[in-house]
Amino acid sequence: MNPQQYLKRINVLAVVAMVLAAILTSCNDADADLRRMIPADATAVAVVNVPEILHNLNIEGGSLKLPASLHDIVTENDDSPLCQVLAKLPRLGINIESHIYAFMPAKGPLASVMLVALSNADDATTTIQRMTGTDFKSVDNDVKILTTGQLMCAIKDKTLLVARTVRGGNNEALGKEAIDILTGQREPLANDNSPLSTAADNTVSLAAVSITPAALNKLLAGSDAYSRAVAVAPVIQLFTESDIDNISLSCVARNDSIAVDVAITARDDSDYSRLMTKVMAGTDADVLKVIPVTMDMIAMMSVHGNNITDLQQVQQMLNMFKQQQYIGKMDLKPILSTINGPIACGVAADPHLFGVWNAVIAARSSSPQQVLQYIADFGSAYGQMPQQENGELIYGWDNKMVSIGAQGNIVYVKMLDYIQTEGPASDITPLRDAFSTAVTGLYSRVKSDNDISGTLIFTMTDAMNGHATYTADTPVGSNPTLEFLRMLASIKPDAQYTSF
């Protein structure tokens, strides 16, 4: 090779290196710029790894064409904000090499904010105007803003800000807040090892979230589903309305599932830490042996029974129980005091009767026969003489047969409107394995209006660490990211969320 050829090759390599460096630098700069816009007083931070998600969906290049199975769901659920965005994804001008960031401000007129890097601001402007039927208006500092209902969009250069506004906020205050964020007028989130900073810097997971209890309660305050859950099980508030410092989640795709790691941060001297130390008991999955495999949902918590009856949330549940006709006259405290380990409740909707539920309650008791005798004595006092069959006490209540019995040290109450022939929930290997090392657990069968179904298992191995797994009911070898996104896209939105 002569010197001229050598120099030409060097020049070509140099140009290639410069191009690659420019591409990498532009990607890193876009993410870094967005991270710097997250204010120091944020109470929640989330990051979505767009490049990794698109890679997992086998969406390559600039076409952004959705897989057919996802596209069909998106077109059927156009009330969902997620589906609206997915449907318009090719025309939104999003920089698909960058992450999407979101945060909740501690105060001010913006309830939540999402930051998106753009590759084409004109495409984003045109598409959003068509979606909302509202035009952007230019304001100070080269920022243009669009407001409709509780939705605000703002664009500066190649950054898109999408926010859900506080109800009743005025446009002037909204505009100032958006300008301050986009122009870096707010003190940025500290670059330290705090949970919020760690979430913002996450570039490995599909998504990462870090949220404080204050922000979590703001999110849940408008949720009808959460209100109904608390009304039935106030014990949920032990986790959602406590003095913990932070809850962090990190979502990754496994070979056949989507997995989420959960970490709770709390001081050793916090009420939460002291309470969990006081009430949490040992692990044991034997309660699953008496719960039918057909239950739609099973919730479990391992407790020292004599320590939980003083909890306000448990007292609320006991008071609700007292409102039940006849059976509400039973004092549950003597029964609860014998519990030393997991207590679980399984429920399933009747497949034939709307609004009718079957339920099973099981608990590890230090005195199972004493509990059975207590219940039998209560029934006898009110003229209810049970049948006895295979060691069970059998009562009739409304349309259900109530079976009360003990299997080893597990005492149970089954309220079913059919004779059980199916096997136990312990036959579900992933469920049994997960609950065997858990102090708190939740198992739920999930089914959407589109007949997309799957299984969610969430467990906490101690008061600070948890793990959730979503597995779709699809053949082995399916794409877990695609199946999870199909499930999310099939969810009908709550009325509280304003769509485009």
VMD Tcl script that draws the C-alpha trace (Angstrom):
set ca {
  {0.00 0.00 0.00}
  {1.46 3.34 -1.06}
  {1.44 6.37 1.28}
  {-1.46 8.06 -0.52}
  {-3.68 4.96 -0.24}
  {-2.70 4.65 3.42}
  {-3.65 8.27 4.12}
  {-6.98 7.85 2.30}
  {-7.82 4.82 4.46}
  {-6.87 6.74 7.58}
  {-9.14 9.60 6.49}
  {-12.05 7.24 5.83}
  {-11.64 5.61 9.24}
  {-11.42 9.02 10.86}
  {-14.66 10.13 9.20}
  {-16.42 6.93 10.25}
  {-15.19 7.38 13.82}
  {-16.35 11.00 13.85}
  {-19.80 10.02 12.57}
  {-20.14 7.28 15.20}
  {-18.94 9.63 17.91}
  {-21.46 12.26 16.78}
  {-24.29 9.73 16.88}
  {-23.33 8.44 20.31}
  {-22.76 11.93 21.65}
  {-26.11 13.17 20.34}
  {-27.91 10.25 22.03}
  {-26.08 10.77 25.30}
  {-26.58 14.54 25.10}
  {-30.32 14.13 24.50}
  {-30.69 11.93 27.58}
  {-28.42 14.14 29.66}
  {-30.35 17.25 28.66}
  {-33.66 15.65 29.68}
  {-32.26 14.45 33.00}
  {-31.07 17.97 33.80}
  {-34.67 19.20 33.41}
  {-35.89 17.02 36.30}
  {-36.13 19.41 39.29}
  {-34.50 18.78 42.65}
  {-37.86 18.82 44.44}
  {-39.37 16.02 42.31}
  {-41.27 13.49 44.42}
  {-41.29 10.74 41.76}
  {-39.08 9.93 38.78}
  {-39.54 7.41 35.98}
  {-37.51 6.50 32.92}
  {-38.64 4.40 29.95}
  {-35.96 2.72 27.84}
  {-37.43 3.32 24.38}
  {-34.52 1.79 22.38}
  {-34.62 -1.43 24.40}
  {-38.41 -1.77 24.14}
  {-38.37 -1.25 20.37}
  {-35.52 -3.75 20.07}
  {-37.49 -6.31 22.07}
  {-40.51 -5.72 19.82}
  {-38.30 -6.34 16.76}
  {-39.03 -2.83 15.53}
  {-35.94 -1.75 13.68}
  {-35.23 1.29 11.52}
  {-37.38 4.39 11.27}
  {-40.71 2.88 10.20}
  {-41.93 2.24 13.78}
  {-44.49 -0.22 12.43}
  {-46.23 -2.00 15.30}
  {-46.51 -5.80 15.32}
  {-49.89 -6.83 13.92}
  {-51.10 -8.37 17.19}
  {-50.39 -5.09 19.03}
  {-51.71 -2.89 16.22}
  {-55.11 -4.61 16.33}
  {-55.52 -3.88 20.05}
  {-54.35 -0.28 19.68}
  {-56.95 0.45 17.00}
  {-59.74 -1.03 19.15}
  {-58.94 0.99 22.29}
  {-58.60 4.56 21.06}
  {-59.79 5.96 24.40}
  {-56.51 4.89 25.97}
  {-53.76 7.56 26.01}
  {-51.18 4.79 25.55}
  {-52.98 3.52 22.45}
  {-53.34 7.02 21.06}
  {-49.59 7.52 21.33}
  {-48.77 4.08 19.88}
  {-51.13 4.67 16.95}
  {-49.43 7.97 16.09}
  {-45.90 6.82 16.98}
  {-44.47 6.98 13.42}
  {-45.67 10.58 13.04}
  {-44.76 11.97 16.48}
  {-41.18 12.77 15.53}
  {-39.78 11.03 18.63}
  {-36.05 10.41 18.92}
  {-36.16 6.63 19.27}
  {-32.53 6.50 20.41}
  {-33.32 8.43 23.58}
  {-35.15 7.52 26.79}
  {-38.40 9.07 27.97}
  {-38.32 10.69 31.41}
  {-41.19 11.59 33.73}
  {-41.49 13.16 37.15}
  {-43.98 14.55 39.64}
  {-43.26 18.04 41.02}
  {-43.59 18.56 44.76}
  {-45.79 21.60 44.16}
  {-46.98 23.93 41.46}
  {-49.56 23.82 38.65}
  {-48.23 20.65 36.99}
  {-49.34 17.34 38.51}
  {-47.02 15.18 36.41}
  {-44.56 15.85 33.60}
  {-43.13 13.72 30.78}
  {-40.04 14.76 28.79}
  {-39.39 13.38 25.31}
  {-36.48 14.00 22.94}
  {-37.57 14.75 19.37}
  {-35.91 14.01 16.05}
  {-38.41 16.19 14.20}
  {-40.16 18.96 16.13}
  {-42.35 19.90 13.13}
  {-43.79 16.37 12.92}
  {-44.50 16.41 16.65}
  {-46.20 19.82 16.40}
  {-48.43 18.81 13.49}
  {-49.41 15.43 14.93}
  {-50.23 16.73 18.41}
  {-52.32 19.57 16.95}
  {-54.31 17.06 14.90}
  {-54.75 14.75 17.88}
  {-56.00 17.50 20.19}
  {-57.74 19.78 17.74}
  {-55.84 22.67 19.34}
  {-53.00 24.82 18.00}
  {-49.68 25.57 19.67}
  {-49.05 29.20 20.57}
  {-45.57 30.72 20.67}
  {-44.47 32.24 23.98}
  {-41.17 33.42 25.46}
  {-37.77 31.76 24.98}
  {-38.71 30.01 21.71}
  {-41.22 27.81 23.52}
  {-44.61 26.98 22.04}
  {-47.43 25.71 24.23}
  {-50.76 23.94 23.72}
  {-53.33 23.53 26.49}
  {-56.60 21.61 26.40}
  {-58.47 20.42 29.47}
  {-55.92 19.09 31.94}
  {-53.38 18.35 29.21}
  {-50.51 20.68 28.33}
  {-47.84 20.17 25.67}
  {-44.82 22.42 25.19}
  {-41.98 22.24 22.66}
  {-38.60 23.95 22.73}
  {-36.06 23.07 20.07}
  {-36.10 19.26 20.07}
  {-37.68 18.62 23.47}
  {-41.35 17.84 24.03}
  {-42.93 18.35 27.46}
  {-46.28 16.68 28.13}
  {-47.96 17.44 31.45}
  {-51.14 16.68 33.32}
  {-52.09 19.92 35.00}
  {-53.58 20.55 38.41}
  {-57.29 21.14 38.09}
  {-58.07 24.86 38.01}
  {-54.55 26.01 37.07}
  {-54.34 29.19 34.96}
  {-52.55 29.27 31.62}
  {-50.03 31.94 32.66}
  {-48.77 29.87 35.60}
  {-48.72 26.72 33.47}
  {-46.71 28.42 30.77}
  {-44.16 29.84 33.21}
  {-43.66 26.42 34.80}
  {-43.15 24.75 31.41}
  {-40.68 27.43 30.30}
  {-38.70 27.14 33.55}
  {-38.39 23.37 33.11}
  {-37.47 23.46 29.41}
  {-34.94 26.28 29.86}
  {-33.30 24.75 32.94}
  {-34.39 27.43 35.40}
  {-35.17 24.87 38.10}
  {-32.41 23.43 40.27}
  {-31.76 19.97 38.78}
  {-32.09 16.66 40.59}
  {-28.92 15.89 42.50}
  {-26.51 13.45 40.87}
  {-26.06 11.21 43.90}
  {-26.99 7.71 45.01}
  {-30.49 8.60 46.17}
  {-33.35 6.40 44.84}
  {-34.72 9.22 42.66}
  {-31.32 9.91 41.11}
  {-30.65 6.21 40.57}
  {-33.97 5.82 38.73}
  {-33.22 8.83 36.52}
  {-29.81 7.37 35.58}
  {-31.16 3.89 34.83}
  {-30.32 2.85 31.26}
  {-30.44 -0.92 31.69}
  {-34.03 -1.77 32.62}
  {-37.04 -1.51 30.33}
  {-38.36 1.01 32.83}
  {-37.45 2.28 36.28}
  {-39.56 4.18 38.79}
  {-38.80 5.81 42.13}
  {-41.66 7.33 44.08}
  {-42.21 8.82 47.51}
  {-45.35 8.09 49.57}
  {-46.53 11.68 49.02}
  {-46.44 11.22 45.25}
  {-47.95 7.73 45.47}
  {-50.91 9.04 47.44}
  {-51.46 11.79 44.88}
  {-51.63 9.15 42.16}
  {-53.92 6.86 44.13}
  {-56.20 9.64 45.39}
  {-58.09 9.75 42.10}
  {-58.26 5.99 41.57}
  {-61.64 4.38 42.06}
  {-59.99 0.95 42.07}
  {-57.71 1.94 44.95}
  {-60.63 3.43 46.91}
  {-62.57 0.19 46.52}
  {-59.54 -1.88 47.54}
  {-58.96 0.20 50.69}
  {-62.64 -0.02 51.57}
  {-62.40 -3.82 51.53}
  {-58.84 -4.21 52.82}
  {-57.61 -1.16 54.80}
  {-54.45 -3.10 55.60}
  {-53.17 -1.94 52.18}
  {-52.56 1.44 53.78}
  {-49.73 -0.08 55.83}
  {-47.68 0.22 52.63}
  {-49.26 3.19 50.83}
  {-49.71 5.59 53.75}
  {-46.73 4.96 55.99}
  {-43.57 6.88 56.82}
  {-41.35 4.99 54.39}
  {-38.97 7.21 52.42}
  {-39.24 5.72 48.95}
  {-40.44 2.86 46.74}
  {-38.30 1.95 43.72}
  {-39.16 -0.39 40.85}
  {-37.02 -1.74 38.04}
  {-38.61 -3.64 35.15}
  {-36.77 -6.10 32.91}
  {-37.73 -8.68 30.29}
  {-36.95 -12.32 31.01}
  {-37.12 -15.25 28.59}
  {-40.84 -15.81 29.17}
  {-41.98 -13.03 31.50}
  {-41.70 -9.43 32.63}
  {-40.06 -9.09 36.04}
  {-40.13 -6.13 38.40}
  {-37.84 -5.74 41.41}
  {-39.22 -3.61 44.23}
  {-37.12 -1.92 46.92}
  {-38.51 0.02 49.88}
  {-36.32 2.53 51.65}
  {-37.15 3.30 55.28}
  {-35.22 4.32 58.36}
  {-34.60 1.68 61.00}
  {-36.42 3.85 63.54}
  {-39.39 4.56 61.25}
  {-42.88 3.46 62.25}
  {-42.95 1.24 59.16}
  {-39.75 -0.61 60.08}
  {-40.77 -1.06 63.70}
  {-44.26 -2.17 62.70}
  {-43.02 -4.74 60.20}
  {-40.55 -6.13 62.73}
  {-43.39 -6.46 65.21}
  {-46.03 -8.10 63.01}
  {-44.09 -10.09 60.38}
  {-43.78 -13.83 61.02}
  {-42.01 -16.73 59.28}
  {-42.56 -18.01 55.75}
  {-44.69 -21.04 54.87}
  {-46.68 -21.89 51.72}
  {-48.84 -24.60 53.35}
  {-51.91 -22.33 53.31}
  {-52.04 -22.94 49.53}
  {-52.85 -26.61 50.17}
  {-56.40 -25.78 51.28}
  {-57.15 -22.99 48.76}
  {-58.72 -24.17 45.45}
  {-56.54 -23.83 42.36}
  {-59.38 -21.97 40.60}
  {-59.20 -18.83 42.76}
  {-58.79 -15.68 40.63}
  {-56.80 -13.93 43.33}
  {-54.92 -14.98 46.46}
  {-53.48 -12.48 48.95}
  {-51.21 -13.57 51.79}
  {-49.37 -11.99 54.70}
  {-47.37 -13.77 57.39}
  {-48.09 -12.25 60.79}
  {-47.96 -12.67 64.53}
  {-51.71 -12.63 65.15}
  {-51.53 -11.35 68.70}
  {-49.68 -8.26 67.44}
  {-51.98 -7.21 64.60}
  {-55.33 -6.72 66.33}
  {-54.20 -3.36 67.71}
  {-53.45 -1.99 64.24}
  {-55.90 0.67 63.16}
  {-56.29 -0.86 59.71}
  {-57.05 -4.30 61.14}
  {-59.55 -2.78 63.56}
  {-61.28 -1.19 60.56}
  {-61.55 -4.60 58.93}
  {-62.90 -6.11 62.14}
  {-65.51 -3.34 62.36}
  {-66.58 -4.06 58.78}
  {-66.90 -7.73 59.66}
  {-69.21 -6.79 62.52}
  {-71.63 -5.27 60.02}
  {-72.26 -8.69 58.48}
  {-75.60 -10.24 59.37}
  {-75.44 -13.05 61.94}
  {-71.77 -13.97 61.45}
  {-70.74 -10.42 62.36}
  {-71.56 -11.16 65.97}
  {-68.51 -13.43 66.19}
  {-65.50 -11.94 67.96}
  {-62.56 -12.61 65.64}
  {-59.85 -11.46 68.04}
  {-59.52 -14.83 69.83}
  {-59.13 -16.51 66.43}
  {-56.61 -13.96 65.14}
  {-54.53 -14.27 68.30}
  {-53.77 -17.92 67.46}
  {-52.32 -17.07 64.04}
  {-48.56 -17.47 63.89}
  {-47.58 -17.34 60.23}
  {-49.32 -16.83 56.89}
  {-52.97 -15.84 56.64}
  {-54.34 -15.95 53.10}
  {-57.58 -15.17 51.32}
  {-58.54 -16.48 47.90}
  {-61.50 -15.17 45.89}
  {-63.06 -16.09 42.57}
  {-66.00 -14.65 40.66}
  {-68.90 -17.02 40.10}
  {-68.83 -17.86 36.37}
  {-72.63 -17.93 36.18}
  {-73.90 -15.31 38.64}
  {-72.81 -11.67 38.27}
  {-71.58 -10.06 41.47}
  {-71.36 -13.37 43.35}
  {-67.97 -14.36 44.74}
  {-66.58 -17.54 46.21}
  {-63.94 -17.17 48.90}
  {-61.55 -19.19 51.05}
  {-59.63 -17.99 54.10}
  {-56.75 -20.02 55.48}
  {-54.24 -19.39 58.25}
  {-51.52 -21.16 60.16}
  {-52.78 -21.42 63.72}
  {-51.08 -22.43 66.92}
  {-54.41 -23.95 68.11}
  {-56.44 -25.11 65.08}
  {-58.77 -27.41 67.05}
  {-59.44 -24.64 69.56}
  {-60.46 -22.37 66.67}
  {-62.82 -25.02 65.27}
  {-64.42 -25.49 68.68}
  {-64.83 -21.73 69.09}
  {-66.66 -21.50 65.75}
  {-68.83 -24.54 66.53}
  {-69.81 -23.07 69.90}
  {-70.70 -19.76 68.25}
  {-72.93 -21.50 65.70}
  {-74.64 -23.57 68.37}
  {-75.37 -20.44 70.40}
  {-77.39 -19.10 67.45}
  {-79.12 -22.36 66.67}
  {-76.80 -23.37 63.85}
  {-75.94 -27.02 64.24}
  {-73.32 -27.98 61.64}
  {-73.10 -31.18 59.71}
  {-69.82 -32.94 60.26}
  {-68.17 -34.65 57.34}
  {-64.55 -35.77 57.01}
  {-63.59 -33.65 59.99}
  {-65.22 -30.49 58.59}
  {-68.01 -28.40 60.07}
  {-70.49 -27.62 57.30}
  {-73.00 -24.76 57.47}
  {-75.43 -23.23 55.00}
  {-75.19 -19.47 54.40}
  {-77.17 -17.72 51.66}
  {-76.36 -19.59 48.43}
  {-73.11 -21.03 49.75}
  {-71.92 -24.04 51.64}
  {-69.52 -22.95 54.38}
  {-66.93 -25.59 55.24}
  {-64.69 -25.06 58.26}
  {-61.84 -27.38 59.04}
  {-58.16 -27.90 59.73}
  {-55.40 -29.59 57.80}
  {-52.45 -30.01 60.11}
  {-51.88 -26.59 61.64}
  {-53.78 -24.80 58.83}
  {-57.32 -23.79 59.75}
  {-59.61 -22.74 56.90}
  {-63.06 -21.43 56.03}
  {-64.41 -22.18 52.54}
  {-67.45 -20.27 51.30}
  {-68.30 -21.89 47.97}
  {-71.51 -22.26 46.00}
  {-70.33 -25.58 44.60}
  {-68.77 -28.80 45.85}
  {-65.02 -28.53 45.39}
  {-63.53 -31.11 43.06}
  {-60.48 -29.20 41.83}
  {-57.04 -29.50 43.39}
  {-55.23 -27.00 45.62}
  {-53.40 -23.81 44.61}
  {-50.17 -25.45 45.78}
  {-50.28 -27.39 42.49}
  {-49.26 -24.13 40.72}
  {-45.49 -24.53 40.97}
  {-44.44 -20.88 40.40}
  {-46.99 -19.74 42.99}
  {-45.93 -22.34 45.57}
  {-42.24 -21.56 45.07}
  {-42.80 -17.79 45.33}
  {-44.99 -17.94 48.46}
  {-42.67 -20.40 50.23}
  {-40.10 -17.63 50.77}
  {-42.49 -14.66 51.11}
  {-43.78 -12.72 54.08}
  {-46.32 -10.98 51.82}
  {-47.70 -12.24 48.56}
  {-50.29 -11.61 45.87}
  {-51.34 -13.93 43.08}
  {-53.80 -12.77 40.45}
  {-55.21 -14.11 37.24}
  {-55.37 -11.21 34.78}
  {-57.77 -11.03 31.85}
  {-58.59 -8.12 29.57}
  {-61.62 -7.34 27.45}
  {-59.60 -8.58 24.48}
  {-59.28 -12.04 26.10}
  {-55.59 -11.45 26.75}
  {-54.78 -13.35 29.91}
  {-51.83 -13.93 32.14}
  {-50.66 -14.37 35.71}
  {-49.23 -11.83 38.13}
  {-47.27 -13.00 41.18}
  {-45.92 -10.44 43.63}
  {-44.01 -11.34 46.78}
  {-41.92 -9.62 49.42}
  {-39.16 -11.69 50.97}
  {-38.88 -9.16 53.79}
  {-40.28 -5.74 54.63}
  {-37.93 -3.97 52.22}
  {-37.58 -6.16 49.12}
  {-40.13 -7.50 46.68}
  {-40.41 -9.08 43.26}
  {-43.25 -9.23 40.73}
  {-43.56 -11.41 37.66}
  {-46.11 -11.15 34.86}
  {-46.37 -14.21 32.63}
  {-48.71 -14.23 29.64}
  {-50.81 -17.27 28.77}
  {-49.03 -17.78 25.46}
  {-46.96 -20.59 23.98}
  {-43.35 -21.02 24.99}
  {-41.10 -18.83 22.89}
  {-43.47 -15.87 22.73}
  {-42.24 -12.30 23.17}
  {-42.82 -11.23 26.82}
  {-42.35 -7.51 26.06}
  {-44.94 -7.69 23.29}
  {-47.40 -9.64 25.41}
  {-47.03 -7.25 28.34}
  {-47.53 -4.22 26.08}
  {-50.60 -5.88 24.53}
  {-52.02 -6.29 28.03}
  {-51.32 -2.64 28.93}
  {-52.80 -1.45 25.63}
  {-56.01 -3.39 26.27}
  {-56.74 -1.64 29.60}
  {-59.64 0.77 29.42}
  {-58.62 4.15 30.90}
  {-60.12 5.65 34.06}
  {-62.25 8.73 33.55}
  {-59.71 10.78 35.53}
  {-57.20 10.74 32.70}
  {-57.67 13.26 29.93}
  {-56.99 11.81 26.51}
  {-55.66 13.65 23.48}
}
mol new
graphics top color blue
foreach p $ca { graphics top sphere $p radius 0.5 }
foreach p [lrange $ca 0 end-1] q [lrange $ca 1 end] { graphics top cylinder $p $q radius 0.2 }
display resetview
